[in-house]
Amino acid sequence: MKPVKFIKLTLLIFFISISGVHAKNSTSELYEKLDLFSDVLEKIKNEYVDEVDQSEVIDSAVNGMLQSLDPYSSYMNPESFKNMNIETKGEFGGLGIEITMESGFVKVITPIEDSPADKIGIKAGDYIIKINDKQVKGLTLMQAVNLMRGKVGTSINITVRRVDVDEDLKFTIIRDKIKVREVSTSIINNIGYIRLRAFNEQSGDQLINKIKNFSKDNNNLTGYILDLRNNPGGLLSQAIKITDAFLDGGEIVSTRGREKNDIKIYTAKKGDILKGKPLIVLINRGSASASEIVSGALKDHKRAILLGEKSFGKGSVQTIIPLKGNGALRLTTAKYYLPSGNSISEIGVEPDIVVKENKENFKINDGKNDNQLEYALNLLKK
């Protein structure tokens, strides 16, 4: 037995030694890279053709590092961090588009309804290739965002590449203060229609109160339509609250992080606010993130029929990590999984009934000129 123990001990020491060498080599390589970064920064400072702001250069370098991970991780300087906090409250200035990066270009997840971008004709899936004649290719997401920001009332020119359109499209948009009216409702042919535009701090309470008002005034509603088209998502807490309102129990969504045991499962409490009445959820390629959690969970539990087009496919969790100097990291720390166990990330949620959107932007007008809503209304009449 002694030789066996001796061999085991020798192997253990060998592996510890190898691990130590590997760790030392990794640390050494990291320091070499940091020295390289410092050297490049010094060369830029002393030899670049124009004088540069070193602080901006470092911000761009940090953003480049984060963008190499995924399109949703980014660095927010103090001003950007402040703007983000304003946006989650539902009122901010700008063009009114939710964006990401894809293939080096800015991709529109969705225009916010009634925003300057929406009114001028920007659509979900558009690629912004130029901003004021400056090529977007090669910029980080935050650099593109900063180019599009400006004072309310000022104009910006953007060039858009659209799938199935041969020529690039040019738009001049006047920046404005964006007010997100999260929830609006109406009754169409004895059917309760609920339009949810974003998942901000008050979205869940607003939606639940609107449905309660429906019940007070109209006990004979035959069904409901929840419209999540062009809804870019928002707060996870609101997605959970809204899904919970329609379910009578069961899992809503789970998030899984880097470690195997880093799993959080969110479940619904007993009590369906619609009391089992039929529900149709409208989705399209502008439905992202929180919209996909709600629609995916309701589909998995067979609580709703999904109608429209496949959703965007943003299934990752970004955590805001404050930094020294009042800036912050937006870092992807987990992914969403539906009750079925399926991931949303880069896949999206498939509708039960595929109805392609009309070529023109849909506009809510009692179902007129809106083929998807009209289809849903006819389905609930049967």
Beta strands, then each sheet from edge to edge (+ up, - down):
strand 1: 74-76
strand 2: 91-94
strand 3: 97-102
strand 4: 105-111
strand 5: 127-131
strand 6: 134-135
strand 7: 155-161
strand 8: 169-174
strand 9: 176-179
strand 10: 183-188
strand 11: 191-196
strand 12: 223-227
strand 13: 250-256
strand 14: 263-268
strand 15: 279-283
strand 16: 305-308
strand 17: 316-322
strand 18: 328-337
strand 19: 353-354
sheet 1: 1+ 18- 13+ 14-
sheet 2: 1+ 18- 17+
sheet 3: 2+ 9-
sheet 4: 3+ 4- 5+ 6-
sheet 5: 3+ 4- 5+ 7- 8+
sheet 6: 10+ 11- 12- 15- 16- 19-
end
